[in-house]
Amino acid sequence: YENYAKIKMRPSTYLTYHGYIENHIKPQLGKIPLNDLTTLHLQQFYKKLLAEGRVERIEAQKQPKGLSAKTVRNIHQIISSALKLAVEQRLIARNPADGCALPKVEHKEMKTLTADQLSAFFREAKDRGVFALYYIDLTTGLRRGELLGLKWSDIDLEKGDLRVQRQIGRIDGKIIEMPLKTKNAYRTLPLSADAISVLMQQRRKTGNSEWVFPSPTGGPMSPDSVLHMLHRVLKRAGLPKVRFHDLRHTFATLALQNGVDVKTVSSMLGHYSAGFTLDTYAHVTTDAQLKAAQTMGSILSHAV
């Protein structure tokens, strides 16, 4: 199945799914003969994943022990696809995954930081020595893995641009370089004068490391560690807890609110289409349209 999956999936998706196979599916289901595998086996497996499926590691000690509903559904997709192939090859008569009840995915509400909250956030980030990491993320809208995957060879401080070439992820408990999610994610972003200044200071701090934001050991930082760091900064600054991905939402929201067009924001975020960006930030563009309508109404009322 893994060879089949590698052909059908993007490289980054394959690596993620390979981790699911090695960390969860094989240890729990690998010893059950194919003909003996039942829907009940799978249902019990998914229940266990939801309760205690998280892989044990230092960064995850204070996190919930269960996997998210979305992750469990992804794991189900792998199993179902593999078993469907087994049915097609007449290794089994029916697909036991077809009768499984799956957990519902709860869509988390988008949260953003206001300009005033950002001021408090940056003050605390400076005190904690992590200002550059979060400033660059908030000025570019990079995904967490993309931010951690930055190397100095990707940045041209004289020209003032940054190339997104890779992401950092975790597979089989190891922090590794991974391809980006889509071809649109490979992009070049302009840097403001302030961002260039911040990166120049960061360059002096990192010494000979190839990574823009290295770990204490010199390699790339762990995705979990920057999240924990974010929550500590927010707590000390007296700000509400947000996800790392909400920093990306903050970038996009502030850009749209301050007149940057949707197509430009979409290309900076690495979205596959401006339509997707429009759907994601419909609440922001709706407010902008209302203000535009009110402005036009005011202008025309004076002309009548």
C-alpha positions in Angstrom: 0.0 0.0 0.0 2.8 2.5 0.8 4.1 2.2 -2.8 0.6 2.7 -4.1 0.2 5.7 -1.8 3.4 7.3 -2.8 2.3 7.3 -6.5 -1.1 8.8 -5.8 -0.1 11.4 -3.2 2.0 14.5 -2.9 5.4 13.8 -1.3 4.5 15.8 1.9 1.2 14.0 2.2 2.9 10.6 1.7 5.4 11.4 4.4 2.7 12.3 6.8 0.7 9.2 6.0 3.8 7.1 6.4 4.1 8.4 9.9 0.5 7.4 10.6 1.2 3.9 9.3 4.4 3.4 11.3 3.2 5.1 14.5 -0.4 3.9 14.7 -1.7 1.4 12.2 1.1 -1.2 12.1 1.6 -1.3 15.9 -2.2 -1.7 16.6 -3.5 -3.6 13.6 -0.4 -5.1 11.9 -0.6 -8.5 13.6 -4.3 -9.1 12.8 -4.7 -11.4 9.7 -6.4 -9.6 6.8 -9.3 -12.0 6.7 -9.9 -11.7 10.5 -10.0 -7.8 10.5 -13.5 -6.6 11.3 -15.3 -3.3 11.6 -15.3 -3.8 15.4 -11.5 -4.0 15.4 -11.3 -0.7 13.5 -14.0 1.0 15.7 -12.1 0.0 18.8 -8.8 1.2 17.2 -10.3 4.7 16.4 -11.7 5.0 19.9 -8.3 4.3 21.4 -6.7 6.8 19.1 -9.1 9.5 20.3 -8.4 8.7 23.9 -4.7 8.0 24.0 -3.2 8.0 20.5 -0.7 10.8 20.8 2.9 9.6 20.3 4.9 10.1 23.5 7.6 12.8 23.3 9.0 15.5 25.5 7.2 18.4 23.7 3.8 16.6 24.0 3.8 15.8 27.7 1.4 18.6 28.6 -0.8 18.2 25.5 -4.0 16.1 25.4 -3.2 12.4 25.0 -5.7 11.7 22.3 -5.5 12.4 18.6 -7.8 14.9 16.9 -10.9 13.8 15.1 -9.4 15.1 11.8 -6.2 12.9 12.3 -8.3 9.9 13.1 -10.4 10.4 10.0 -7.1 10.7 8.0 -5.9 7.4 9.4 -9.3 5.9 8.5 -8.8 7.1 5.0 -5.5 5.3 4.7 -7.0 2.0 6.1 -10.1 2.3 3.9 -8.1 2.9 0.8 -5.7 0.0 1.5 -8.7 -2.4 2.2 -10.5 -1.2 -0.9 -7.4 -2.2 -2.9 -7.5 -5.6 -1.1 -11.1 -6.1 -2.2 -10.2 -5.2 -5.8 -7.4 -7.8 -5.7 -9.9 -10.3 -4.2 -7.8 -10.8 -1.1 -10.9 -10.1 1.0 -14.6 -10.2 0.2 -15.6 -6.9 1.7 -14.1 -3.7 3.1 -14.6 -3.7 6.9 -13.8 0.1 7.0 -17.1 0.8 5.1 -19.2 0.3 8.3 -17.2 2.5 10.6 -18.7 5.5 12.5 -16.2 8.3 12.3 -15.7 11.2 14.8 -17.0 14.6 13.7 -14.5 17.3 13.0 -15.1 20.5 15.0 -14.0 23.5 13.0 -12.0 25.7 15.3 -12.9 29.4 15.2 -10.4 31.7 13.6 -8.8 34.0 16.2 -6.7 37.0 15.3 -4.7 39.6 17.3 -5.5 43.2 17.0 -2.9 45.9 16.4 -3.0 46.9 20.1 -2.6 43.2 21.2 0.3 42.9 18.8 2.2 45.7 20.5 1.9 43.9 23.8 2.8 40.6 22.2 6.0 42.0 20.6 7.1 43.7 23.8 6.9 40.3 25.6 8.5 38.5 22.7 11.5 40.9 22.9 11.8 40.3 26.6 11.8 36.5 26.0 14.4 36.8 23.1 12.0 35.4 20.5 11.0 38.6 18.7 12.5 37.8 15.3 10.7 34.4 15.0 7.2 35.8 15.5 7.9 39.1 13.8 8.9 37.4 10.5 5.9 35.1 10.7 3.5 38.0 11.2 5.1 40.0 8.4 5.0 37.1 5.9 2.1 34.9 6.9 4.2 31.8 6.7 2.9 28.4 7.9 4.7 27.1 11.0 6.6 24.4 9.1 7.6 26.9 6.4 8.9 29.4 8.9 11.0 26.7 10.7 12.2 25.5 7.3 13.9 28.8 6.4 17.6 28.6 5.6 19.9 31.6 5.2 20.4 30.5 1.6 16.7 31.2 1.0 17.0 34.9 2.0 18.6 37.7 0.0 19.0 40.6 2.4 20.4 42.9 -0.3 17.6 42.3 -2.8 15.1 42.1 0.0 13.2 38.8 -0.6 12.6 35.4 1.0 12.1 32.1 -0.9 9.8 29.5 0.6 11.5 26.2 -0.4 10.6 23.6 2.3 8.9 22.9 5.6 9.9 21.2 8.8 7.7 18.4 10.1 7.9 15.4 12.4 7.8 11.8 11.1 8.3 8.7 13.2 9.3 11.0 16.1 12.1 12.7 14.1 12.2 16.4 13.0 12.9 16.4 9.2 12.8 18.5 6.1 9.7 18.0 4.0 8.5 19.2 0.6 5.8 21.9 0.7 2.1 21.0 0.5 1.4 22.3 -3.1 3.3 23.9 -6.0 1.7 27.3 -5.0 3.4 27.0 -1.6 6.8 27.4 -3.4 6.9 31.2 -3.6 9.1 34.3 -3.2 8.0 37.0 -0.8 9.3 40.6 -0.6 10.7 41.8 2.7 10.0 45.2 4.3 12.9 47.4 5.5 12.0 46.5 9.1 11.9 42.8 8.3 15.4 43.0 6.7 16.7 44.8 9.8 15.3 42.1 12.0 16.8 39.4 9.9 20.2 41.1 9.9 20.2 41.0 13.7 19.0 37.4 13.7 21.9 36.5 11.3 24.4 37.8 13.8 22.8 35.7 16.5 22.8 32.4 14.6 26.5 32.4 13.8 27.4 29.6 11.4 24.0 27.8 11.5 22.3 27.3 8.1 18.9 27.7 9.7 17.4 31.1 10.2 15.7 29.9 13.4 17.9 27.1 14.8 17.3 25.0 17.9 19.8 25.1 20.7 21.5 22.0 19.2 21.9 23.8 15.8 19.3 21.9 13.8 15.8 23.1 12.9 13.5 23.9 15.7 10.7 21.6 16.8 7.2 22.6 15.6 5.9 21.8 19.2 8.5 24.0 20.9 7.6 27.2 19.0 3.9 26.6 19.9 4.7 26.2 23.6 6.8 29.3 23.4 4.0 31.2 21.7 1.6 30.3 24.5 4.1 31.4 27.2 4.5 34.8 25.5 0.8 35.2 25.1 0.2 34.3 28.8 2.9 36.7 30.1 1.5 39.5 27.9 -2.0 38.9 29.3 -3.4 38.0 25.9 -5.9 35.3 24.9 -4.5 31.9 23.8 -4.4 31.5 20.0 -3.0 28.8 17.8 0.2 29.3 15.8 -1.9 29.2 12.6 -3.9 32.2 14.0 -0.7 34.3 13.5 -1.1 33.5 9.8 -4.8 34.5 10.0 -3.7 37.7 11.8 -1.4 38.6 8.9 -4.0 38.0 6.3 -6.8 39.8 8.2 -4.6 42.9 8.8 -3.5 43.0 5.2 -7.0 42.8 3.8 -8.3 45.4 6.4 -5.6 47.8 5.3 -6.3 47.7 1.6 -4.1 44.9 0.2 -6.1 43.1 -2.5 -7.2 39.5 -2.2 -5.1 38.2 -5.1 -1.9 39.6 -3.6 -2.7 38.2 -0.1 -3.6 34.8 -1.7 -0.2 34.6 -3.5 1.7 35.6 -0.3 -0.1 32.9 1.7 0.6 30.3 -1.0 -3.1 29.5 -1.5 -4.1 27.6 -4.7 -6.6 30.3 -5.7 -7.8 33.8 -4.7 -11.2 32.2 -4.4 -10.1 30.0 -1.5 -8.6 33.1 0.2 -11.9 35.0 -0.4 -13.9 32.1 1.2 -11.5 31.8 4.1 -11.6 35.6 4.9 -15.2 36.3 3.8 -15.9 38.1 7.1 -13.1 40.5 6.4 -13.9 41.2 2.8 -17.6 41.6 3.6 -16.8 44.4 6.1 -14.6 46.0 3.4 -17.4 45.8 0.9 -19.8 47.4 3.4 -17.4 50.3 4.0 -17.0 50.7 0.2 -20.8 50.8 -0.3 -21.1 53.4 2.5 -18.3 55.5 1.0 -19.9 55.4 -2.5 -23.3 56.2 -1.1 -21.8 59.2 0.7 -20.1 60.4 -2.5 -23.1 59.9 -4.7 -25.5 61.6 -2.2 -23.5 64.8 -2.6 -23.6 64.5 -6.3 -27.4 64.2 -6.5 
